[in-house]
Amino acid sequence: MIYFDNAATTYPKPPQVLAAVGEALVKFGANPGRGSYDMSNATGRMVSATRDKLARFFNCPAPERLVFTSGATASLNIAIKGLLRPGGHVVFSGMEHNAVWRPLKQLEQNGVISLSMVPADSRGRISASAFASALRPETSLLVCLHASNVTGGIMPIAKIGALAKERGIPFLVDASQSAGVLQLDAAAAGIGLLAFSGHKSLYGPMGAGCLYVAPGLELAPLIAGGTGSSSHDWRQPQSYPDHLESGTPNVPGIAGLSAGLDFVLQNGPERIREKNCSNTAWFLRELAGIRRVTVYGPPPEEERVPVITLNIGETDPARAAAILREKHDIAVRAGYHCTPLAHRAVGTGGRGSVRFSLGFYTTREDIERALYAIEKMAG
């Protein structure tokens, strides 16, 4: 199988990630922070070390406020539902994933908040000035993804973060598609809430992600329960990370995420980024020479994450994906990619598209075979 669905989850996982997950089931088999015996303490140290390492990587000044979750969807829901209060107003981009749009719409439909969506242009681009124009006196949150899982486009989060800081408004960033691919400095970008998954370009296993909550922001816990601390009190602990980390953590997932981050650091984030950019740019240049292929998103000369979304003539995207699988053993994602807002922006709201997303293990030979298959389908 030739795998082009890395925007959903990277595959294959590095060997050290597989080893770390297996080792964790043996070496870190106890619940961290719950016992005073050696294995529990060792597990706690591993979890804490992973937290510190991730905080350094994203320049999150308070490591204890980086909490482990089951993934970006959980992180975004915890941030949105934990922060927003009745009467609040949220400005969000018209490129957001359903993990942002659905919880926001739920709160709006329930009469809790009001929403203003900043529209994207036909290339899927968002402007910081449009965010500024949408602000109201009661605005209580700005939300913008860092990079699109549909177009691959990169959003101006530094400018939006500066706006948020100037106005004293919390800024939530969904870094699912950028964590591990793009340089991301939470403090410098004015990010108050940073959500990301560990199983994409951080090369960890599924089921482990993070939410960073900057000092000064307080969230109401979405889940309350055992934390191993203040067990005598019915109230949820106020100290982080326990405030947002109830229940047994995903220790094998955290160990795998630690190994995935090590893989990124050992290969060099800049080297990984350069490889992804080079392969993506080459893919785009070659696609431009194939008739009846429409590529969506920013033009080839603009920087993007390694995501290419296209349609082939009038072929239904689901049918195109089936042909790629059946005749060429190529795995892609077809449809709306859980992001209908982005498809409306770029003009594919009526049928979706076919997405090719590259990763560290994607080769030029893989791309050549994909190009051959696309050209055959385009006729």
C-alpha positions, 0 to 999 in steps of 0.5 A: 500500500502507498499511504497518502493519508498522513493528515489523518494519522501518520503511517508507518510509525517509527520503530522506536515508537512501536518499541516505546509503546510495548515497553511501557506495558512492561516497564510502566505498568503502574498508575502514575501518581497513585502509589508510592512504590517503584513502578508507580514512581517510574511511570510518573517520572516518564509522564512528567519528563514527556510533559516537560519535553513537549513544553520545551518543544512548543515553548510553553512557559508553564509545563505543568499546564500542559495536560494530556488528553485523548487527542486534539478533539478532546483538547479543543472541547475541554478548552471551548467548554471549559472557558466560555460562559453565558453571554460570551462571543467567539470569533473563529475562522471559516476553515475550522475542523468540526472539532471546533465548529461543532462544540461552538455551534452547540453552545450557540444553539443552546443560547450560551454564546454568540458566534462570528465566523471570519470567512476564508477566500477561495484559496482558503486564506484568512486575514488577521484584519478580518478577525479584528473587524469581527471583535465586539466588546463581549468577545471572549475567545478567538479561535484559529487553526494553524494549518488546514487539513483541506488546503494545507494553507498556513494561517497568520496565527502570529498576527491574530495572537498579537491582536488577541494579546493587545485586546486581552482576549484568549486565543485558541489555536488548533495545531493538529496539522502543524505540530511537528511540521511547522515551527510553533512558539506558543509564548511568542505567538500569544497563544493562550490555549494550544491543542494538538494531537500526538499521532500525526506529525509528532509520529506518536500512537493514536489516543494521546494529545495535549492541551496547553493552558497559559497562566492566567486562564482558568478552565472549568474541568469537563471531567471530574474524578480521581487525580491521585491528589486531594483525594479527601476533597469532593472538589476537583484540584485547582492545581495543574495538571490534575485540574484537567487530568482525571482518571488513569492516563494513557501511559503507553500512548504518552510513552509513544508520544515521547518517542515520536517527539524524539524521532522528530528531534533526532531527524531535525524539525527543519530537515523534516519540514524541508523534505515535506515542502520539497516533495509537496512542491514537486507534486504540485508542479507535476499536477499542474501539467495534468489536464482536468485536475483541479487543485485547491488551496494556496498557489504552489509558491506559497508555503503550506503543510504537506496536504494537497486536495484535488478533484479529477474532472467530474469524477466523484471523489469517493469513486476516485479514491476507490479507483486509486485503492483498487487499481493502484493500491494507493490510500487517500482520503475522499469527502469533506475531511470533517471540515465542511466550512473549508470546502464551502470556502474553496468551492467544493461544498457540493461534493468534497475532494480527494486529499493526498497528504504526505509524511516523512516516509513518503518517497518520490517513487510514491508520488510518481505512482500517484501522478501516474494513477491520476493521469490515467484517471484524468484521461 
